[in-house]
Amino acid sequence: MQAFAVLVAVTLTVVAAGLAVRTVVSMISLIRLGQPAVGRTDRPATRTATMLRETFGHSRMLQWTLVGAAHWFVFVGFGFLFLTLATAYGQVFSPSFALPLIGHWAPFEWLTEIIAWLMLVSIGVLIAVRQRNHPDRVGRRSRFSGSTMWQAYYVEWTIVGVGLCIIGLRALEHALQRAQGEDPSWVHFPLTWFVGAAFDELAIPTLETAIVLLALFKIVISMAWLITIALNPTMGVAWHRFSVFFNVWFKRNATGEVALGALLPMHSRGKPVDFEDPAEDDVFGVGVVENFTWKGLLDFSTCTECGRCQSQCPAWNTGKPLSPKLLIMSLRDHAAAKAPYLLAGGGLDAEGNERATAEQLAGVPESAIAEAARPLVGTLEQNGVIDPEVLWSCTTCGACVEQCPVDIEHVDHILDLRRFQVLIESSFPSEANSLLKNLESKQNPWGMQPAARTAWVEEVDFPVRVFGMDGEDTIPADVEYLFWVGCAGALDDRAKKTTKAFAELLHIAGVQFMVLGEGEACSGDPARRLGNEFVYAMLAQQNVETLNEVGARTIVATCPHCFNTLANEYPQLGGHYDVIHHTQLLARLVAEGRLLPVTPVDELVTYHDPCYLGRHNKIYTPPREVLAGVPQLRTQEMHRCKERGFCCGAGGARMWMEERIGKRINHDRVDEALALEPDVISTACPFCLVMLSDSVDQRKAAGEVAESVGVVDVSQLLLRSVRTPAKAP
C-alpha cells in the first residue's frame, strides 16, 4: 500500500508540475505580446509596500468586511498550509514524519490547527455567501451572474477537502502517538486532540495505513487542483492567487490610490501619439486584443469573477448589457483562444492586414484561426467579441475600478476600445456627432457662440472681472483665483445658477477672482471620454496655451469633469496648475470665517456624490462640511454614497447620448434619493445637476413628487444661509 501511495503521489506531482509550468510559460508568453505599458515600474519600494498591504493586508478586500475577513483566512491558509502539503509527502513515505525543526514545535502546531479550522469556517462563509447570491436565486442582480460557477465550486470544495485532510491527519497523528505509548500533550494538538480521541481504539498498523491514505488523498486533491487549472488557463478564480501579486505591483498608481484621476494618454508601441505628425505605424486605440498593453492582458488573466464590479456598475444595475466583469472575461477568453495563433507569429497590423505566413500557421488549430478572425467590437451578427452596446453603455464612473479587489483597470480598457472605434472605425452613437461637431467648431458641446460664455455676468448685481476687459495681458497679481466656469456653468440655465451662487459667495467673502470669458474653451473631457483623443488634444492644447499665456496659477472649478481634466490631465500637455474644486474652497472660507452661514435652512437634504469628484479624485468631505455648516440643515445619506456612490448617468459623454436600454440611470438614482423623502437633493457637479433635475422634473410632471422638492448645488444652499435676508420696509 505504501509503495503504491508513493508511486501515485510522485507520478501525479510530476504530471501536475509539468502541466503547470507549460501553462505558466504560455500565459507569460501571451502577456508579453501586449504593447508596452508606460510608467509601471517606478518607485519599486513603494509598489512593493502597496502590493504587500493589498495582498497580505487585504486592504481592498476588506471594503466588504465579512467577505474580506473570510477570504483573508482562506488566503492565509492557502499559503501557510502549504507546509502541511510538504508534511503529507513525507507521511506517504513514513507515517510518523514531521518537518525538521518545526514539525513538533508547539507554535507551528498551534498555527496549523487554528488556521485550518478558521479556513474551514471561512470557506463555509464564502460558500454561503455565494449560495445566497446565486444567479438562480436572485437572477441578474447577482454579482455572480455570468461567472463560471463550476470553477468556483471546484475551488471551494477543494479548500474544504484540504482543510478536512489537515484536521484528520492531525487527529490521526495524535491517536498514533497514544497507540505508541506516548502521552501527547494538548499543547501540541490544541484543536484536534478531541478528534483524535475517536481513533484511540485503532491498532498502530491501521493508524499508519490511515495516515498514508489520508496524506495521499490530500496530495491527490492538491495535484488534481493544479492539473485542473493548468488545463484551464482562463480559470481566474484560481489563477488570481498567483497573478494578483504582479497585477497589484504593476498597477497605475504606485502608492495604491484607487482614484482614477487622469485617463492615460494614448500611446502606440510605448510612445505618445503625436496627432500633429503621427507615425505611419501608429496604432490608435485597441482594435485587436494584442494591441492592449501587457498590463491589460495581465488584468484579464487576473479576474477572479467575483462580480464586485458588476454589483456596483450603474449600467448593469439599470438593465444595460455592460458588465465590467463579463467584459473582462470576454477579452480574457478571446485572448486565450487566439493565443496559439498569436504565439505562432499571427496577428494583424494597424490596417488589419494579416502578418503571419502560411508556414507559421501550419500547426495552429483551426479554432484559434477562427477566433483571430472575430472583430474585437461587433454585433452578434458580426460575431464580435464585445457588442457595441456594451462599449457605449459605460459612464466611466469608476465604480468597477474602485471595487475590484485585484486592481483591474476596466475603464482604461473600455476607453482604449472606444478610441479605436471612434478614430479608426468612425463607429459611435449617431447622436455624439453633434457633440463632436460643436466641440470642433464652437469649442462647447451645445454649439453656442463664445460670446454666450459671459452672459451670466450680466445677470448678477456685483462686479465680475473678465480677463481682457481692462486690457490685461496676464492675470493681475491681486487675483487669488481664476474661476474656470466650464461649458455647462456658462451655457446651461440650471448650471448657471451654481455659477452665479458661487461667484456671489466669493464676492461676499472678499475673494478676488477672475474668469476667462470668451478665452475659455471646453476642457475636452466629453471628447476624450467618448474616445476622440484628437478633438480632446486640440481643445486641451488650446486651453493650456491660453492658461500659460495669462499666467494662471490657482484655478477653481465648479465642474468635477473640468477639475479632473485641468488638475490631472493637462500636466500631460505641459499645463501645471494648482486646481481646486469649489466645494473645497467654500469649506475653507467657512472654516476661516470669511463666510458666515447664519440664516437657518430648515430642510432635509441628501447629497449625491459626483463620480469625478468622489471616486476619481477622493473628494468626499468638503461638500459635506459645507452642508454641515448651514444652521438647521438636516442631512441624510443615501444607501449608495461616497466610495459606493451611484452615477447620475452623465459621465463618459453619456450626457449627449440617448439611453434606450433598460431604466434610465438618473431615474434609478433619483428613486433612491426620493425614498428618503428629502426637501432637497444636493450635488456638486453641473452634469449631475442636469441629470437629477431632469428626473425630478419628469416625476413632478407625473404628479409623483411634490413641486417643492428641488435639486441644487451645495453652493446654492450655502448662499441661502450666508446671504442676509432683506429687511422689512
N, C-alpha and C positions, 0 to 999 in steps of 0.2 A: 504493500500500500504506500509506504513512504517513498519508495523508488518511483512509483507511478506518479505520486504527487510532485516530486522533484522534476520529473520529465515534463509534466503538464505545465508547471509554473515556469520553467525555463523556456520551453517552446513558445508558450503564449506571450511571454515577455519579449522574446526576440522578435516575434511577428509584430507585436504592438509597437515596439520601439522603431522597427524598420518602417512600418507604415506611417507612424507619426513623423519621423524625420523626413520622409518623402513628401508628406503633405505640407509640412512647415516650409521646406525648401521651395515647393511650388507656390505657396501663398506669398512668401517673401519675394520670389521672382516676379509674381504678378504685381505686387505693390510697387516694386521698383520700376515697373513700366510706366508709372504715373509721371506727370510733369513735375519739375522742381517745385518745392514748396518753400517760399521765401520767409525768412525770419522764424525758423522753428528750432534753432539750436543756440540762441543767445542765452546768456545768464544760466549756464548749466547748473550751478549750485542752487539757484532759486527754483529752477524747474524740478530738480531732484526733491527739494523740500516740498514743493507743491504736489508732486506725484506721491510722496510718502504720506502726506496729510490726507489726500483724497482717497488713496487706496487703503492703507492701514488704518487711517483715522476715519474713513468713511464719511468725510465731511459732506459730500454731495448726497450720498445715500440717506443720511440721517435727516434730510429735509422731510422725509416721511418716516417719523420716528420709529414706529413699531416695525415696519418692514426693514428699515435701515439697521436697527439693532439685531433683528433676527438674521439678516444677511451677514452682519459682521461675524456672528458666531459660526455661521456656515463657512464663511471666508477663512476665518482663523483655523477652523477645524480642517478645512481642505489643505491648508499649508502645513500647520503644525503636526497634524496626524499623519503626514507623510512618513514620519518616523515609525509609526505603527505598521506601515506597509513594509518598511525595512525589517521590522521585527518579525512580521509574518513570513517573509522569505527565509529568515533564519529558523523559524519554527517548523517549516516544511522539512528542513534538514535535521533539526533537533528540537523536540517539543519543549525542552527546558531553556531554549535560547533566550537571551536578553541582550540588549545593546550594550556594548562595552562602556564602562564608566557610568553611564546614566541609566542603564536598564533597570536597576534596582534602587535608584536614587529617589527618595521619597518626594521631593518637589516635582520631579519629572512625572512620577506616577500620579500625583495629585492633579497636575495639569492635564495629563492624558485623560483621566476619568472625568474631570469637571468639563473639559472641552467636549468630550464625546457625548456626555449627557445633554449639555447645552446645545450642541449641534443637532441632536435628535429632536429636542424640543423646538428649536428654531426652524428646522426644516418642516416640522409639523405645522408651525405657524404659517410658513410660506405656502405650504400646500393648501391650508385652509383659506388663506387669502386668495389664492388662485381659483379655488373652487367657488368661493363666494362671489368672485368677479368673473366667473366663467362665461364665455360668449353665449353658451346655450341657456344661461340663466338670465343675463341682463342684456344680451344682444349687442348692438352696435356701441352702446355706452361702455362696454367692457374695454379696458385698456389692453386686454389680451386678444381682442378681436383681430383676426388676421395673423396672429402668431402661430408658429408651428408647434402645436400643443404636445404632440408625441415626444418631441425633443425635450421639452420642459419636464414632462412626466418622467421620462427616462433618467434625466439628470437628478431629479428629486428622489426617485426611488433608489437610484444608485447610492446617493448620500445616506438614505435610510439604511440600506443594506450594509454599507461600510460602517456606519455608527453601531449597528447591532452586532456586527462581527467584532468590533473593538470591545464592546461590553462583554460579549460572550467569551472572547479569548481571555480577557482579564479574569472573568469568573472561573474559567477552567484552570487558569494558572493558579488561582487561589486554592481550588479543590485539589490540584495535583500536589501542591506543597504540603497540604494537610495529609494527603494519602501517603506521602513520602516520610511522614513522621515529623514534619516541621509544624510550627505553630505560627503561621503568618500573621503579623500584626495588622490591625485595621488601618494603621498608618500607611501601609503600603497598598492597601486595597480599600480606600476610604468610601467609595461609592459602588463597589462591586462585591464586597465580602458577603453580603446577604444573598446575592445572586449565586455566588459560588457555593453557598451552603446547600443549595439544591442538588449539587453533584457529589456530595460527601459520600454517598453510598457506592459510587463507581470505583472500580479497580484501577490501578495505575495504568495497565496497558490500554484499557478503554479510554481513560482520560487522555493519554498520549495520542491515541488514534484520533480522538475528537479534536484535539488541538491541531493536529496536522491537517485534518479535513477542513476545519473552520478557517485555518490560515490559508489553505489552498482556495477555499471559497472566496475569501477576501481578495486574494490575488486575482482570481478569475473575474470577480466583479470589477475590480480596478482596471485590469487589462482589457476587458470587454468594453469598458467605457472609452479607453484610449483608442481602441480599434474603431469603435463606432464614430468618434469624432474625426479620426483620421480619414475615414471613408466619407465623411460629410464636412468638407471644409467650410460650408456655409452655416454650420451649426453654431451660430453666435452665442447661444445660451451656454455653450461650453467653452468655445474658443476665447470668449472675452476674459476668462480667468487668466489668460496669458497675455493677450494683446492689450488689455486695459492699461498696464503699466507703461507701455510705449505710447499709447494714444494720449494719455494724460501728460506724459513728459513732453510730447511734441505739440501740445495744444497751443492755440493762438497766443494766449497771454501767459507768460512765464510765472506770474505771481498767482495765477489761479483764479483771477477775476472772471466771472461768467458774464459780465456786462458785455454786450456785443460791440457797442460803440461804433467804430468805423467799419465800413464794408471794405474788404481787402481790395486794393487796386487790381485792375485787370492785367495779368501777366501772360506772356506767351513764351513758353520754354524757359521760364525762370526770369525773364526780363520784362520790365514795364512796357506796355504797348504805347508807342508814340503815335497818337492819332494824326498829327500833322505830317508825319513821314513814316508810316508803318512799313515794316519789312515784308518782303514778298511771302515769307513763310510764317508770318504771324498768324496765330490761331485766336479768334475772338470768341471767348467763352468755351463752352463744352458741347460738342456735337457728337462725340463718340466717347465711350466710357474711359478709354485710355488717355483722354485729354483732361481728366481730373488729375489733380496733383496726387502724389504718392500718399499724402496725408488724407486725402479724400478716400482713396482706396483702402487705407488703413481704417478709417472711420467705418466704412461699410463692413469690414471684417469684424469689427468690434461690437456691432449692435447685438444686444442681448435679448431683443424683442420683448422687453419688459413693458413697453407701451406707456411709460410715463409721459413721453412727448405727446402721444396720441390723446391721452386723457386731458391734456391742457390745451390742445390745439383748437382755436376758435372755429377754424374751417370744418374740422371733423365733427366738432360738437354741434354744429348747425346744419349737418347733413350734406356737407360738401364732400367731393371724392378725395380730397387731400388728407392723408395721414402721414405725418413725418416718419413714423416707424415703417409703414408699408412702402414709402418712397425709398428709404434706405435699404430695406430688404430687397426691393425690386432691382436696385442698382447693384447690390451685392450679388444676387443670384445671376444677374446678367453678366457681370464681370467674371464670375466663376465659370459660367457656362461658355463664355467666349475665351477663357484663359488658354486652352490648348491652341487655339488659332493665333492668339497674340504671342504666346511663347514660341511659336514656330516662325515668328517673323511677320505675321499678318498685321493688318491694321489699315487705316485709311489716312491719307494725307489731308491737309486743310481743305482741299477742294472735293474731298470724298472719293478720291481715286485709290484703287487697290494698290497696296505696296508689295504684297507677297507674290512670289513666283509660284508656278505650278509645282516645282520640285519641293519648295518649302512646305506646301500644303498637302503633300502626298500622304503623309501619315496622320493628318489631322482628322478627327471624327467629323462625320457629316453634320452632326448636331451642333458642333462648335462653329462650323462654317455657316450654318443656317442662323445661328444666334448672332453671328457677326453681321449678317445682312439686315437685321432688325434695326429700324430707326430708333434712336435713343428717346426721342419725343415723337409720339404719333398716336393716332386714334386706334381703336380696336380693329377697325378695318385695315389699317396700315400695319398692324402687328407691332405697334410701338411698345417700348419698354415702359415709358411714362406717358400717360394720357395728358394732352394739353390742358384739360380742365383741372387736373391735379396741379400742374405747374402754376396756373394762373389763379388758383384759389388762395395762395399764400398771402398773408398780410404782413409778413416779415416781422411779426410781433416779438419773436424770440422766445416764446413760452417753451418751445421744444428744446432749445439750447439750454435754457435755464434749468429745466427739469432733468436733462439727460445725465444719468449717473456715470457715464463713461466718456463724457465730453465730445460727443459727436457734434459737428458744426453744420446742422441741417440747412440753415438759412444761406450760408455761403454757397452750398452746393446748388440750392434752388436758384439763386441769382446767377450762378455760372451757367446753368441751363438756360435761363431767361436771356442772358446776354447773347448766346448763340442764336436763339430763336429770333431775337429782335434784329441783331446786327447782320446776321448771315442769311437767315431764312425769311426775314421780314414777316414773321408769323407771330401775331399777337392779337389780343381782342380788338376788334374794329373801333370801339369807342375810344381807345387810347390814341388813335390817330389824331384826334382833335387836340388832346393834351400835348403831344409832341410838336404838332404844327404851331400851337400857341407858344410853347416854350421857345421854339426856334425863332419865331417872328416877333413876338411881343415880350419875351422873357418872363411870362407868367402863365399859369395854367388856364386862365379864363380868357386870354386873348385881349385883355383890356389895354388901353393906351397907357404909356408910362406916366402921363400927367395925372392919371387917376390915383396914383400912389400917395399923393399928398392931399386928396380931397378931405380926408378925415381931419386934417389940421384946421380946416376952415370951420369945422363943426364943434370945436372946443372953445371955451371962453378964457383961455390962458395962452400965453405965447409958447410956441414950439419952434425951436431953432432947426432950420433945414439947411443942410450943408450946401454951400454955394450961393445961398440967397444974399449973403452980405459980401460976396466976392472972396470967400476963403479958398486958399489952396490946400490947406491942411486943417485938420481938426484943431481948434483952439485949445490951449493948454488948460483952460479952466473947465473944459468939458470932462466930466467924470466918466460918462458912459456914452458910447454910440449905441443908440437904440435901433436894433435890427428889427424892423416891423414885420417883414415877411409878406408874401403874396396874400395869404388869407387875411392877415391882420390889417392889410391896407385896402383890400378889394372886396372881401366878403362882409356883408352888412352885419352878420352876427358876430364875426370875429373882430370887426372894427370896434364893437362895444368893449372888448377886452383891451384893445389898443388904447382907446380913449381913457378907460378907467386906470390903466397902468400909468399912462402919461400924466394923468391928473394926480395920482399918488406921488409920482416923482416930483411934480411941481409943489405939492403940499409939503413934501419932505425937504424941499430946497435943494434937490439934486439937479445939478447941471447936466443936461443931456442934449443930444443932437440926433437927428435922423438924416439918412442919405437922400430921401425923397426919390426923385427920378433916377438917381445914380444906383439905386438898389435893383438887382435882378433876382429872379428865383434862385434859391440856393442850389437847385439841381437835384434835390432829394427825390422828387417823383420820377424824374427820368432815370436816375440811377437804380432805384428800386424796381422800376419797370424792366430794366435790363439794357437801356440805351446809354451806354457809357460814353458814347460820342457826344450826345447832347449835354450830358452832365458835365463832361470835361470842358465843353465850350462855355457853359454858364459859370461853372466854378472858377475857371481861369479868369474870366471877365471880372468876377467878384473879387478874387484875390488881388488882381491888378488894381482894382479900384480901392480896396481896403488898404493895400500897401501904399498907394499914392497919397491917400488922405491921411495916412499915419494913424490908422486905427490901433488902439491899444487895448481897451477893455470894452467888450461888446456884451449887451444884454439882449436876450431874445425871449419873446413870449411863446414862440413855436418850438416845441421839442425837436421837431424834424430839422428846422433851421439850426437850432442849438447844437444838435448832434453833428450836423454837417460841418458847421463852422469850427466847432471845437475839436472834432475828431478826424474829419476827412480833409479839410483844407490844408492841414500841415503836409499832406501827401503832395500838395501842389505849391508848397512854399508859403502858405498862409498861416502864420503862427500868432495867435491872439489869445488873450485871456477872455474866455467866453463863459457867461453865467446865465442861468435861467431866471426869468423874472420872479419866480417864487422864492428863489434863493436870496435875491436882492431884497424882496419885500420882507422876508423873515428877518433879515439883518437890520433893515430900517426899523422894524418894530422893536427888535431887541435893543437897538441903540437909542430908542426913544424918539427917533426922528419922525415916526408915525405913531400916533396915539389912538388906537381904537377905543372909543368911549361910548358911542351910541349903541345901545343893546339891539341885537338882531335875534329876536326870539323865534327861531325856526330850527327844524331838524334838517340837517344836511348829510348827504352821503357823498363821499369823494371817490371819483373814478381816476385810477392811475393811468396816465398816458404811457403807452408801451415804450416810446422813445425817450421818455423822461425817466421812467422807472427801470424796467429790465435792461434797456440799452445803456443807461448811464447811472443807475443806482441812486437816483434822487427820489426818495420817498418821504423824508422827514420835513423839509422846508414847507411844502404846501400844507401839511397837517399842522405845523407850528403856526402858520398864518391863521388858519381857521380856529385853532385853539385860543388865539389871542383876541378873538371877537367876543365881546360880552354877550352872555346868554345864548350863544350859538351852540346848539347841541349837534354832535356828530355821531354817526353810526356807520361802521364799516360793512361793506358788502362781504359776502362769504368769500368771493374771489377778489383778493386785494393784494397790494404790494407785489411781492415776487410772483404770486399766483393770480395777479390781476388779469381780467379778461379784456381782450381787444375790443375797440369800438367798430373795427372793420375797415378803417380808412387807410391803414398803412400799406406799404408795398405798392403804392399807386392805385390801390383798390378804390380809393375815393372817386376816381374818374372812370371806373369800370362798373358795368351793371352786375348785380348779384342775382342770378337767375335760378340758382340751385339751392334747395333747402331753405331754412329760415334765415332771414337777414341777421347778420351778426350784431348790428346795432340794436335790433329788436330784442335779441336774447339778453344783451347787456342791460338794456333799459328795464326789461321784465324783472331782472334780478334787483335792480335799484328800486323799482316801484314796490316790490314786495316788502320793503322796509317802511313804506308809506311816508316818504320824505316830503318836506316842503320844497326842497331844492336839491338838485343833482349838480354837484360842482366838479370841475375838472381844471386842467392847466394846459390845455392844448387846443388850438383853433380847429384842428381836424376833428378831435373828439367832440368839441362843442357843436360842430355842424352835424355830425352823425347822431349824437344823442338828442339834439334838438329836433332833428327830422323825425326820429322815432317817437318822441314825446308828442310832437305836433300831430302826428298821424293818430295817436291814441286819443288826443284831445278831440280831434275831428270825429272820431268814432264814439265819443262820449264815454271812453273808458278811464279817462284821467281828468282830475279837476283842473280847471283853467288856471288855477293859482300855482300849480307845480311849474317850476322853472328850471332851466339849465343855464348855469352861469359859470364864469371863470372865477377862480379864487380871488383875483384882484377886484372883481366887482363886489363880492361880499365884503371884502376889507374896506373898500371905498364907502360902502353904506354905513360902516361904523366910524370911519375916520372923519368923513365929511360932516361938518357941524350942521344940524338941521336949521332951516330958515326960521328966523324969529317971527312970531305973530305980529301983525301990524298993530 
